[in-house]
Amino acid sequence: MRIVSWNINGLRSIMRKSSLDKLLSMDNYDMVLLQEIRSSGDIPLTIIGLGYEAYPFPAIRKGYAGVMTLTKIHPISVIKGIGINELDSEGRIITVEFNDFYVVNTYFPRAGDDLSRLDFKLSFCGAIEKFLANLRSKKPIIMCGDFNIARDKIDSSFWDEKHPGLTLEERAWLNQFLKSGYIDTFRELHPNAKVYTWHSYREKWRAMRIDYCIVSKELMSKVRKAEILTNIEGSDHVPVMIEVST
């Protein structure tokens, strides 16, 4: 199974630029996980014509956040949200279930330029960790998306622990989470690579690796590839992809 995940920074914008069309024409992906769709969940005809089933989970607030999962393989079930209204109203997580594993598409909150949403971000982190633990008691997990956290200094072109995504609290949670039995597939397969998934539009020198494909460790032996598709334009993020044998 080939899965690609991308924070598209607006579904209408990415469709207008034909960037999603370009991505999907470059390779045969079984699943496409989109974050920050900023839409009501309407499905573009282009996507339907490519043979994907589409499962959107938009935010209640218009033009904000939201995720959408596209799949060519019909899922057993679809879970929208994690059962906490305060978090789910922002449309940040959708899960599809297959025979052998769950695929979780997630868009973590940003802590905010002044860190005003750091507590909200950390509450989301704790809640999703509990949600995943429940899923994992049934079958393994693949989770891809924009975490808005850079793990370590190798994952950022600059260092400021008061910057959202680089705070001690956010990094501590992510690294603790990984130690609980999950694998950052790109870093596992490319231990020394300095490649970023987000670049600032305004300050070109600011870049971070904040988009991940993570698997529960029992699946790592089936991971064949984990890449960052730096040649795809159209958003301030680039896609990440994972290939898992099934």
C-alpha positions as CSV (number, residue, x, y, z in Angstrom):
1,M,0.0,0.0,0.0
2,R,1.3,3.4,-1.0
3,I,0.1,6.4,1.1
4,V,0.9,10.0,0.6
5,S,0.1,12.7,3.1
6,W,0.0,16.5,2.5
7,N,-1.0,19.7,4.2
8,I,-2.4,21.4,1.2
9,N,-3.1,24.8,2.8
10,G,-6.5,25.0,1.2
11,L,-8.3,22.6,-1.1
12,R,-9.6,25.2,-3.5
13,S,-6.2,26.8,-3.7
14,I,-4.4,23.5,-4.5
15,M,-7.0,22.5,-7.0
16,R,-6.8,25.9,-8.8
17,K,-3.0,25.4,-9.0
18,S,-3.5,21.8,-10.4
19,S,-0.9,20.8,-7.8
20,L,-2.9,17.9,-6.4
21,D,-3.6,16.7,-10.0
22,K,0.2,16.7,-10.6
23,L,0.9,14.7,-7.4
24,L,-1.7,12.1,-8.2
25,S,-0.5,11.7,-11.8
26,M,3.1,11.1,-10.8
27,D,2.4,7.8,-9.0
28,N,-0.2,5.3,-8.1
29,Y,-1.2,6.0,-4.5
30,D,-3.7,3.8,-2.7
31,M,-4.5,6.5,-0.2
32,V,-4.1,10.3,-0.1
33,L,-4.4,12.0,3.3
34,L,-5.0,15.8,3.1
35,Q,-4.8,18.3,5.9
36,E,-5.9,21.9,6.2
37,I,-8.5,21.5,3.5
38,R,-10.2,24.7,4.7
39,S,-13.5,23.7,3.0
40,S,-17.0,22.5,3.8
41,G,-16.0,19.0,2.6
42,D,-17.1,19.2,-1.0
43,I,-15.4,16.7,-3.2
44,P,-13.8,18.0,-6.4
45,L,-14.9,16.1,-9.5
46,T,-11.3,15.6,-10.5
47,I,-10.8,13.5,-7.4
48,I,-13.9,11.4,-7.9
49,G,-12.8,10.8,-11.5
50,L,-9.5,9.3,-10.3
51,G,-11.3,6.4,-8.6
52,Y,-11.0,7.5,-4.9
53,E,-13.6,7.3,-2.3
54,A,-13.4,10.5,-0.3
55,Y,-14.0,11.0,3.4
56,P,-13.9,14.6,4.5
57,F,-14.0,15.9,8.1
58,P,-14.2,19.6,7.9
59,A,-14.0,22.1,10.8
60,I,-17.2,23.7,12.0
61,R,-15.5,27.1,11.5
62,K,-15.7,28.1,7.9
63,G,-12.3,28.2,6.0
64,Y,-10.4,26.6,8.8
65,A,-8.4,23.4,9.4
66,G,-10.2,20.2,8.3
67,V,-8.9,16.9,6.9
68,M,-9.9,14.6,4.1
69,T,-8.9,11.0,3.4
70,L,-9.0,9.6,-0.2
71,T,-8.8,5.8,-0.7
72,K,-9.0,3.4,-3.5
73,I,-9.5,0.6,-1.1
74,H,-12.9,0.5,0.6
75,P,-12.5,0.7,4.3
76,I,-14.2,-1.5,6.9
77,S,-15.1,1.6,8.9
78,V,-14.5,5.3,9.2
79,I,-14.1,7.2,12.5
80,K,-14.4,11.0,12.4
81,G,-12.8,12.7,15.4
82,I,-11.8,11.2,18.7
83,G,-15.0,11.8,20.7
84,I,-14.2,15.1,22.3
85,N,-16.3,17.9,21.0
86,E,-13.8,20.7,21.8
87,L,-11.2,19.0,19.7
88,D,-13.4,17.5,17.0
89,S,-15.0,20.8,16.2
90,E,-11.8,21.7,14.4
91,G,-11.9,18.7,12.1
92,R,-8.4,17.4,13.0
93,I,-8.5,13.6,12.7
94,I,-10.2,11.0,10.6
95,T,-9.4,7.2,10.9
96,V,-10.1,4.5,8.3
97,E,-10.0,0.8,9.3
98,F,-8.7,-2.0,7.0
99,N,-8.3,-5.7,7.7
100,D,-4.7,-5.4,9.0
101,F,-4.4,-1.9,10.4
102,Y,-5.9,1.5,10.9
103,V,-4.8,4.6,8.9
104,V,-5.1,7.8,10.8
105,N,-5.0,11.2,9.1
106,T,-4.3,14.0,11.5
107,Y,-3.7,17.7,11.6
108,F,-2.3,18.7,15.0
109,P,-3.1,22.3,16.2
110,R,-0.4,24.9,16.0
111,A,0.7,26.3,19.4
112,G,0.3,29.9,18.1
113,D,2.9,32.6,17.5
114,D,2.6,33.7,21.1
115,L,2.1,30.2,22.3
116,S,-1.5,31.1,23.3
117,R,-2.7,27.7,22.1
118,L,0.1,25.6,23.6
119,D,-2.2,24.2,26.4
120,F,-4.8,23.3,23.8
121,K,-2.1,21.7,21.6
122,L,-0.9,19.6,24.5
123,S,-4.5,18.6,25.4
124,F,-4.9,17.4,21.8
125,C,-1.7,15.4,22.1
126,G,-2.8,13.7,25.2
127,A,-6.2,12.9,23.8
128,I,-5.0,11.5,20.6
129,E,-2.4,9.3,22.4
130,K,-5.3,7.7,24.4
131,F,-7.4,7.3,21.3
132,L,-4.5,5.6,19.5
133,A,-3.8,3.3,22.4
134,N,-7.4,2.1,22.2
135,L,-7.1,1.4,18.5
136,R,-3.8,-0.3,18.8
137,S,-5.2,-2.7,21.3
138,K,-7.2,-4.1,18.3
139,K,-4.7,-3.8,15.4
140,P,-1.6,-1.8,14.3
141,I,-1.6,1.8,13.3
142,I,-0.3,4.0,10.5
143,M,-0.6,7.7,11.3
144,C,0.4,10.4,8.9
145,G,-0.2,14.1,8.9
146,D,1.0,17.6,10.0
147,F,2.1,17.4,13.7
148,N,3.3,21.0,13.9
149,I,6.3,19.7,15.9
150,A,9.9,19.3,14.9
151,R,11.5,16.5,16.9
152,D,15.1,17.7,17.2
153,K,17.7,20.2,15.9
154,I,18.2,18.1,12.7
155,D,14.5,18.7,11.9
156,S,14.7,22.5,11.8
157,S,16.8,25.1,10.0
158,F,16.7,27.4,13.0
159,W,16.3,27.0,16.8
160,D,14.1,29.0,19.1
161,E,12.4,27.1,21.9
162,K,9.8,29.8,22.2
163,H,8.8,29.2,18.6
164,P,5.6,27.1,18.0
165,G,6.6,23.6,17.1
166,L,10.0,23.9,18.8
167,T,8.9,24.3,22.4
168,L,10.3,21.9,25.0
169,E,6.8,20.7,25.9
170,E,5.8,19.8,22.3
171,R,9.1,18.0,21.5
172,A,9.0,16.2,24.8
173,W,5.5,14.9,24.1
174,L,6.4,13.7,20.6
175,N,9.6,11.9,21.7
176,Q,7.8,10.3,24.7
177,F,5.0,9.2,22.4
178,L,7.5,7.6,20.0
179,K,9.2,5.8,22.9
180,S,5.8,4.2,23.8
181,G,6.0,2.0,20.7
182,Y,5.8,4.1,17.5
183,I,8.3,4.7,14.8
184,D,9.1,7.9,12.9
185,T,9.6,6.1,9.5
186,F,11.5,8.8,7.7
187,R,14.0,9.2,10.5
188,E,14.3,5.5,10.9
189,L,15.2,5.0,7.2
190,H,17.1,8.2,6.8
191,P,18.8,8.8,10.1
192,N,21.1,11.7,9.0
193,A,19.0,13.4,6.4
194,K,18.3,17.1,6.8
195,V,15.1,17.5,4.8
196,Y,12.2,19.8,5.7
197,T,8.5,19.5,5.0
198,W,7.5,23.1,5.7
199,H,9.0,26.3,4.5
200,S,7.9,29.8,5.6
201,Y,6.4,31.9,2.7
202,R,7.7,35.1,4.3
203,E,11.0,34.1,5.8
204,K,12.5,31.6,3.3
205,W,15.3,30.6,5.7
206,R,12.7,29.2,8.2
207,A,12.0,25.5,7.5
208,M,11.1,22.5,9.6
209,R,10.2,18.8,9.3
210,I,6.8,18.8,11.0
211,D,4.9,16.3,8.7
212,Y,5.3,12.6,9.6
213,C,4.3,9.1,8.7
214,I,4.4,7.1,12.0
215,V,3.7,3.4,12.4
216,S,3.3,1.3,15.5
217,K,6.5,-0.6,15.9
218,E,5.0,-4.0,15.0
219,L,4.5,-2.6,11.4
220,M,8.0,-1.3,10.8
221,S,9.3,-4.5,9.3
222,K,6.7,-4.0,6.5
223,V,7.7,-0.4,5.7
224,R,9.5,-0.4,2.3
225,K,9.9,3.4,1.8
226,A,9.4,6.6,3.6
227,E,10.1,9.7,1.6
228,I,9.6,13.5,1.5
229,L,8.5,14.7,-1.9
230,T,10.4,17.9,-2.2
231,N,9.6,18.4,-5.9
232,I,5.9,19.0,-5.3
233,E,4.8,22.6,-5.1
234,G,1.6,24.4,-4.3
235,S,1.6,24.7,-0.5
236,D,4.0,25.8,2.2
237,H,4.3,22.1,3.0
238,V,5.5,19.3,0.7
239,P,4.0,15.8,0.8
240,V,5.4,12.8,2.7
241,M,4.8,9.3,1.6
242,I,5.1,5.7,3.0
243,E,5.0,2.4,1.3
244,V,3.9,-0.6,3.3
245,S,3.8,-4.2,2.2
246,T,0.4,-5.9,2.7
